[in-house]
Amino acid sequence: MPYVSPLSTFSIATVATAALLVASGAQADVLGLKSSPLHIIVVADMTGSSKNPAFQYAQQAKLIAQNVLLNQVRSGDTVTLLQVCSSVKTIADFEFLGNNAKLNKSDILRYSGALITPCKGKGSALTAGFNMAARSAQKTPQDQTVVVYFTDGAFQDDPQSAQLGATFAGLLAQKNVKLVFLAGLSPETASGGAGSIRDAFNTQLKGANSDSRVLEAGAYDLRNIYPSFAARVKALRK
């Protein structure tokens, strides 16, 4: 079945001054702009569906990463970008302090492009991705944490899939984790023909996804759900 892109065309605003990427821990106060800093963690699962060009799955992961980096990241925030293949790779991990309130265009394009680099080898580190996100959140206990995990939800190739539910619950057990956005979950039939990949994934989470901090979007309804995610991030800054 052909994949129809659910997100509208991504547009990046022009940024005049290059960002300064440093490591420190203070409330944002750049050019008089004050807001509670967030730790924004973006995880892109590039296994499974991402390898089928017909689904445009990698492109969707790139689009949502670009939207998050442009529209949700502000000066003073900590940003962690993780790619899931047979292992978890850290693409970037920094606190953004810039002369402008937003990341610049070149950084957004570079980071989002690196996130969707095709995976090499077999297997999936889906569960390890959640564990790495939890470990990253522990580094900034003083900041509210937002996790965006783009995945189709297929866990059959993950050797740690039996621990998926407990690992996800462990992420939510951290008080500074305020929002987890599970994006791109597939409506395709799961292995064995029993329900969809999304349904099987949620079953594997053992009810942890019913937490009020969890927001889900299927592969075909990202455009409808993303504004709700953006509104919840905005509310965290107040």
WOFENHU-V441922 format. One record per backbone hydrogen bond with DSSP energy under -1.0 kcal/mol. NH is the residue of the N-H (numbers start at 1). CO is the residue of the C=O. If there is no record, write none. Layout:
NH:CO ; NH:CO
//
This chain:
3:54 ; 22:95 ; 30:33 ; 33:30 ; 39:144 ; 40:78 ; 41:146 ; 42:80 ; 43:148 ; 44:82 ; 45:150 ; 46:84 ; 50:47 ; 51:48 ; 52:49 ; 55:52 ; 56:53 ; 60:56 ; 61:57 ; 62:58 ; 63:59 ; 64:60 ; 65:61 ; 66:62 ; 67:63 ; 68:64 ; 69:65 ; 70:66 ; 71:67 ; 72:68 ; 73:68 ; 75:101 ; 76:96 ; 77:74 ; 78:38 ; 79:94 ; 80:40 ; 81:92 ; 82:42 ; 83:89 ; 84:44 ; 85:87 ; 89:83 ; 91:81 ; 92:81 ; 94:79 ; 95:22 ; 96:77 ; 97:20 ; 108:104 ; 109:105 ; 110:106 ; 111:107 ; 112:108 ; 113:109 ; 114:110 ; 115:111 ; 117:114 ; 124:157 ; 125:85 ; 129:125 ; 130:126 ; 131:127 ; 132:128 ; 133:129 ; 134:130 ; 135:131 ; 136:132 ; 137:133 ; 138:134 ; 139:136 ; 140:137 ; 143:140 ; 145:176 ; 146:39 ; 147:179 ; 148:41 ; 149:181 ; 150:43 ; 151:183 ; 158:155 ; 161:158 ; 163:160 ; 164:161 ; 167:163 ; 168:164 ; 169:165 ; 170:166 ; 171:167 ; 172:168 ; 173:169 ; 174:171 ; 177:174 ; 178:145 ; 179:145 ; 180:213 ; 181:147 ; 182:215 ; 183:149 ; 184:217 ; 185:217 ; 186:152 ; 190:195 ; 193:190 ; 195:193 ; 197:188 ; 198:186 ; 200:196 ; 201:197 ; 202:198 ; 203:199 ; 204:200 ; 205:201 ; 206:203 ; 208:205 ; 210:207 ; 211:208 ; 214:211 ; 215:180 ; 217:182 ; 219:185 ; 221:218 ; 225:221 ; 226:222 ; 229:225 ; 230:226 ; 231:227 ; 232:228 ; 233:229 ; 234:230 ; 235:231 ; 236:232 ; 238:235
//
